[in-house]
Amino acid sequence: MIPMTLAEVAAAVGGQLVGADPGVRVTGGVEFDSRKVTPGGLFVAFPGEKVDGHDYAATAVESGAVAVLASRPVPVPHVLVDDQLDAMGALARAVIERLPELTIVGLTGSSGKTTTKDLIAQLLARLGPTVAPPGSFNNELGHPYTVLLADEKTRFLVLEMGTRGHGEIRYLAEIARPHAGVVINVGTAHIGGFGSADAIAQAKGELVEALPPDGLAVLNADDPRVRAMASRTSARVVLAGESEDASVRAVDVVMEAGRASYTLVTPAGSVPVRLAIAGRHQVGNSLLAAAVALNYGLDPQDLAAALSELRLVSVRRMDVFDRADGVTVIDDSYNANPSSTSAALRALVSIAAGRRTIAVLGYMAELGEFEREGHEEVGRLAAELGVDRLIAVSENAASILDGAAAVGTWGGESVLATDQSEAVAVLRQDLRSGDVVLVKGSRYRTWDVVDALRPASSGASS
């Protein structure tokens, strides 16, 4: 965060400064975990049912925080506010106002947000200091938290914007108005809360509506609902995808060992690209990232080289690793919905290239009345792709197996594991050299299966 006095912080959040010197400056980060507080920082004490941050106010100050953002009095210097979340948003807005040279890129989509955010950030980092959220910090807490990581040296701020309801993206955009907006896709993630894909599209489109007239809207040319958002923005529209009318597009796509090569066609010329990240769906993600980087000055030749060097940054997203026994594991266990699981299944088959395939699939949450349909859809696709072994984790994912069983030509094997431990046991009984294992599910600790398969020397945190 940029340095601010406590008086300035209090004014920005509409709070009351208590027991503190107004001239003391916040020079460190803003943290809501007292264990992460650094000297000169500001600690945000969120109340909670099990853990109340106010109880750690003194600990945070002992660790170097100059003050605490609190909603009730604490025995250390603090800024008293009615609501800490609103205060973080207000403080983030104040920081943005003090950084007029900062370029903000926002992105949203039903799936692929975090990976695409990581790709955009890696490309823009070649043009200047870039800040992007760690993992999936894309809600009303993670969004301002990420904004507050920016300082006077930051040229680009890349913000992932999630939504579970109408108006949420609009609110996030009011905290930090983006100059560029990227819409990846409209799928069925959180459809239980929206009721339809059209309603999801309406909410996602709030991003392009927030762009200024001199801004940039990068839209997925291959998704009709995203393409239609062009009419909802005053910003310049760039279509990216594999459609013939996309100004940034891929042609001659070839898959080898699960990784794509293609010719990148841009208004400034065409260049060959070979991606190092796995999955056919990464072609579209990389094109959206390329369109942003081109707009801000990366030339096609440098862009092609940069695209070939892109790596996964956030954990548990298409992380492919090989074990000493010849088994390949695809860790895509961070989260799941029907669209992202379908992409992961296609990547599994492509990476395997004829080897035996095993898909360990957990429950997909927030599908509402579409829950059974969504799980069956994934099972059918697994069978149609010829996945050899399908393991559904827990009873609420059992309809995945029903979908696979409905494909009469499928000759694979299906197993219902009651929990992650049983799934691991099933795998260990039959796993053999050459197998390729995909693990994916919503955040119900499906990653425990991956961690049981991962070599001890290369752990991943959740």
N, C-alpha and C positions, 0 to 999 in steps of 0.2 A: 504494500500500500504506500501511497505517497505520504510523506510526513505531514501531520496535522496536529495542531494543539488540541488539548482536551476541550477548550472553549469552542473551537471550530467543530469538533466532533459533536459536542452537545447541541450546538446550533443546527447542525446538519440533520440530526435525528429528532430534533424537538424535545430533547431530554433535559433533565436537571442535573447539574454537576454537584456531587456531594462529596465532601471530605477530600477534595483534590485541588491541586494548583492548576488554574486555568491555562497557564503558560506551558505546562509540561507537554511535550510532543510525543505523539504515537509515531514511532519510527520502525516498528516491526510489523509482523503480520496480525491479522484478525483471526482468532481461533475460537471454536466452540468446544474443543477438547483440551482440557487443562494440561494434559500430558504433552501437547504440541506447542504450548506457549513458548515464545522466544523473547529475549530481552527487548524491551521497547514496544512490546505488542499490546493488543487489546483483547481481553477475554470476554466472550459472550456467554453469559450464564443462562442457559435455557432450562426452564423447569421441566420436570418429567415425572412420570408415575413411579419409576423405579430409581432413577438417578436425577437429582436436582443439581444443576450447575452452580447454583448459589452456594451450595455446601463446599464447593471447591474454589470459591473466590479468593480466599486467603492463600491457598496453594498456588493459584495462578500468579498472584502478585509476587509470592516468594520466588517463582520461576522467572520473573522478569517483566510481567505485565505491568504497565503503568496505571491501568485502570480496568474496571469491569463494566460491561454493559449489562444492566440488571433491571428486573421489574419489581424488585423489593429491596429494601435497604440491606447492605452487607457491610462488614466491619473493615472495609478497605476502600480506597478511592474508587468512585463509581459514577456512571452516568445512568440516572434513573429514567426508565422509559415505560410506556404502557405495554408495548409488545416488542420483543427482541427481533422477531422476524421482520416486522415492518421497519424497525430501526436499521437492520442490516441493509435492506433495500434502499432506504433513504441515504445511508452512508455511501453505498455503492454509487448512487446517482450523483452524490456530491463529488466523489472521486472522478467520475467520468467528466463532469463539468470542468474539472481542473486539468484535463488531459485532451486539449483540443486537437492535437496532432494524431491521436490514437484512431486506428481504423478497426471497427468492430465487425466481425463476421459471425452471423448467427445461422444455425442450421437445425432442421427438424426432419422428422420422418418416422414411420412406424417401425422400421428396423434399419440397422446399419448406421445409426447416428454416431455412436462412439467411435467406430472404426473410421468413418468418413471424417469426423472431427480430427482424429489423430493424423489422417493423411493430409488434410488441409494445413494443419499446424506444422507438419514436417516440411511441406513445400514453402509455406510463407516464412518459415525460419531461415530460409536461404536469402530472403529479402530484408530481414530485420528481426530484432528481438520479438519473440512471439510468446504469448501466454495462452494456454488452453487448459480446460478443467482436467483434473485427475480422474480417470475412470468415467463414471456417468453422473457427474454433478450437474444435473440438468433441471432441477426443480427450484421452488421458491427459496430454498436454503442454499443449495449448491451453486445456483446462478450468481447471487450477490457475493458469495464466498469467493468464486472465481474472479469476478470483477475486481475484488479488493486485492487480488494478487498483482494487478497491474501497477506500474509506476511510471516515472517520467521517461525511462529508457524504453518502455514497451511501444513497439510500432503496431503490432497486430494483436487483437484479443479475439480468440475463437471460442464461441459460446454454443454449447449444445443445449437445445431447448425442447424439453419434454412437456407433455400435456396429458391430463386425465379428464379435462373438462373445458368447455368453451370459456374464453377469456384469459386462460392461464398464460398462453404465449404472448398475448397482448400485454399482460402485466409484466412479464419478463422483459419485453421489448421496451417498456416504459422505463425500466431501471437502467438499461443500457441499449440505446437505440442503435440497431445495426446499420451499417452502410451497405453491407452485402448480406443477402439471405439465400440459403441453399435449402431446397426441399427435395429430399431423397426419394420418398415413396409414400403411398397411402395404403396401408395394409389393415390387418385385423387386430393389431396390438391394442389392448384396452377397449375393444369393441363392446364389451359388456357394459361399459359406462356410457358409451356414445349411442349404441343401438344400430348404427349402420356405417358403412365405409364413407358414404357421402357426408355424414355428420363429422367423421374424423377429418375428412378433407376440408370441411368448413373451418374446423379448429386449427389445422396445420397452416391454412392460408392466412391466418392472422399475422404470420411472420412477414409475408411479402407486402401485406397491407401497411406494415409499420415502416417500410423502407422509404427513404427520402427520394425526391424526383431525380437527384443525381446519383442515386444508388444503383445497385446491381442485384437482380433476381436470377439466380442460377436454378433452373428447373429441369427435372428429369424428363427428357423428351419421350421416354418409353413408357411413362405412366400417364394414362389419359387424365386422371384426376389432378395430377400435379401440373401437367401441361396446361390444363384449363385455368390454373391460377394466374396465368399471364394477364388476364383481364382484371385482376384484383389489385394490381400494383401500378404506381406511377413511375417506378424505377425501370431502367433498361433491362430487358429480358434476354438472357442467353440460355438456349436449350442445349443440354448435354446428354448424350446417349448414343444409341446405335441406329436411331431413326435417320433416314436420309436427309431430313431438313435440319438436323442438329448441327449447330455451328462448331461445336466441339464434339467429335464423335470417334468411335472406334470402328475400323473395318478389318476384315481378314483376321478375325479372332481365332486363335489356335490354342487348345489346351494341351499341356504336357505335364504329367505328374501333378495335376491339380492346380497348375499355375498358368496364367494366361499370357499370351503374346498377342500384340495387335499393332496395327498402324494407327497412330493418333493423327487425325485430320483436324486442323485448326485454320482460322482465317489467315494466319501468318505462315502456314506451310504444314507439311506432313512429316512425321518422324516415326521410326519403329520404337516400340515399347515392349519390354518384358517385365512383368510384375514378379516380385519375389514373394508376395503374400498369396496365400492359397484361397481358391474359390472362384468359380465363374462369376459370381455376383460382385467380385471386387473390380471387375471391368467398369461397371456403372459407377461404383463409388470413386474409383480413380479418375473417371472423366469429370465428375462434379468437382473434385478437388483441383483437377487440371484447369478447369474453366475459371475458378477463383484465382489461381496463381497466375494465369495468363493475364487476367484483368489488371493485376497489380504489378506486372512488369517482368515476370519470368519468361524468357524467350523459349520457343519450342525445343531447341537443342538442349538447353539446360534442363528444361522440364522433363524431357525424355530420360535423361540421365538420373534426375531426381526420382522420377516414378519407379525406375528400376531398383532404386536403393531404399524405397519405403519399407518400413518394418512395423510390426504390431507394437503398440505402446501399452495400451490398456490390457489388463490380464484377462484370461479366460475367454478370449474371443478369437476363434480359429487359430489357436496356438497349436501347431503341429510339432510333435517331438517323437523321436525314435528311441526305443529301448534297446538295451544290449542284446536282448533275446530275439530281435528282429520284428517286434511288434511296433506298429505306428499308432500313436494316439492323437486324436484331434480334440483338444479341449475347447469347446465352445459352450461351456457350462454356465456362463454368467447369467443368461436370461434366455427366454424363448417365447416365440409366438408362431403361428402357422407359417408365416412368410419366411421368417429367419430360419426356422427348422427345415423348411423345404430347401432353402439355399444350402444349408449345412449338409443335408442328405445328398444333394447333387455333388457337393464338393467331396464328400466321402467316397462316392463311386468313382469320381474322376481321379482322386489321389490314389485310390487302390489300384486302378488300372489292371483289373483282373484278379487281384488278390482277394482273399475272403474278407467280407465286410460285416461289421457288427455295429449296430446302432443302439446305444443305451439312451433312452428318451424318457425324460421326466414330465411331470404335469406342466401344462401351459396355463398360466393364471389369467384372470381378468377377461375371460371370453364371454361371460354371462350366458345368455340363452344359446350362444353359438359354441358352447364348450364341447359338447359331444361331437358336433359337426367338425369343429376344428381339429380335434384329436383324430377322428376317423380319416379326415383328409390327409393328415401327415402319415398315418399308417398305410393308406392306399398308395401314396407316392413312394414310400419305402419299398413296398412290394413291387410296384411297377418298375422301379429302378433296379430291382433284383438284389436288394440288400439280403445277405445270407442269414443273418441272425438279428432278431429284433427283440430287445429287452425293454419292457415298459416298467418304470419304477413307481410303485404304489398303485393302489386300487383306483385312485382318481385319474390315472393315466391309462387304464385298461382299455378304453375305447380306441386307443392307437392300434392295439392288436386286432380289434374288431374290424377296423378299416383294412388292415393288411389281409385278414382272412377273407374279406369280400372279393379279393383279386384271385380268381380261380386258377390263374396260370402261375401264381407264385409258388415256388418250391422251397421257400426258406423256412426257418424255424422261429417260433415266437415263444417268449417266456415272460411271465408276470412275476416280478420280484416285489415282495412286500415293502422293502425299504432299500436304502443305499447299501447296507451291509450285505443283504442277500444278493443284490446285483453284483457286488464285488465277488462274492463267493461263487456265483454262477460263472462269471468270467474266468476266474482262476481255475475252475475245473476243466475248462475246455480251450483256453487261450493257447494258441500255438504260433510259432515263428511265421512271419509274413502277414499275420492278421492286421487289419486296419480298423481301429475302434473309434467311433464318434460318441462323445458324451455331451448331451444337451438337455436343458430343462430350465424352467423358471427358477427363481431364487428360493428353492427348497432344499438347498445343500446337495444338489445333484453333483456338485464339484467334489464331494467326498469320494465319489467313484474314481474321478480322475486322480485325485491325490493318492489313492491306494495303488494306482497304476504307475504313478510318476516315479522316476528314479529318485532316491533319497537325496541326491546332491543337487536337485533342481526343483525346489519347491515353488509353489505359487500361493500367494496370500489371497484370502477372500475379502 
